Amino acid sequence: MWLSKSVYEFLPYYYMALGFAAVLASVQIERWFWSELFGFGGLLSLVGGLVLWLKRRAYRRSRSRHSIEDQA
């Protein structure tokens, strides 16, 4: 699967925003099953977006560090 660079770069923020919205919706929903479902799904989305963002940041830092060491 191929994604354009702008979509690929925005995905972690999209996941986190979607998760945050789902957690907020779970507070407003009165039926217990849907509230728990939205809350759990929202937390998964928040954590997934955060992990994706942190993994990308660590990879980019390691690549930039390796390119500096290769030049020296």
C-alpha positions in Angstrom: 0.0 0.0 0.0 1.3 3.4 -0.9 0.4 6.7 0.8 1.5 10.2 -0.2 4.0 11.7 2.1 1.6 14.3 3.6 -0.9 11.5 4.5 1.9 9.3 5.9 3.2 12.2 8.1 -0.2 13.1 9.4 -1.3 9.6 10.4 0.0 9.6 14.1 -1.8 12.9 14.7 -5.0 11.6 13.1 -4.9 8.5 15.3 -4.4 10.6 18.4 -7.1 13.1 17.5 -9.5 10.3 16.7 -8.7 8.5 20.0 -9.1 11.8 22.0 -12.5 12.4 20.3 -13.6 8.8 21.1 -12.6 9.1 24.8 -14.6 12.4 25.0 -17.6 10.7 23.4 -17.4 7.8 25.8 -17.9 10.3 28.7 -21.0 11.7 27.0 -22.6 8.4 26.0 -25.1 7.0 28.6 -25.3 3.4 27.5 -22.6 1.4 29.4 -21.7 -0.9 26.5 -21.1 1.9 24.0 -19.4 4.0 26.5 -16.8 1.3 27.3 -16.4 0.4 23.7 -15.7 4.0 22.7 -13.4 4.5 25.7 -11.4 1.4 25.0 -11.2 2.1 21.3 -10.2 5.7 22.0 -7.4 4.6 24.4 -6.1 2.1 21.8 -6.1 4.8 19.1 -4.3 7.3 21.4 -1.6 4.8 22.4 -1.2 3.6 18.8 -0.7 7.1 17.5 1.7 7.9 20.3 3.7 4.7 19.7 3.8 5.4 15.9 5.0 9.0 16.5 7.7 7.9 19.0 8.9 5.1 16.7 9.3 7.4 13.7 11.1 10.0 15.8 13.5 7.4 17.2 14.2 6.1 13.7 14.8 9.6 12.2 17.2 10.4 15.1 19.1 7.2 14.6 19.4 7.8 10.9 20.6 11.3 11.3 23.2 10.2 13.9 24.4 7.5 11.6 24.8 9.9 8.7 26.8 12.3 10.9 29.1 9.4 12.0 29.5 8.2 8.4 30.7 11.7 7.3 33.4 11.9 10.1 
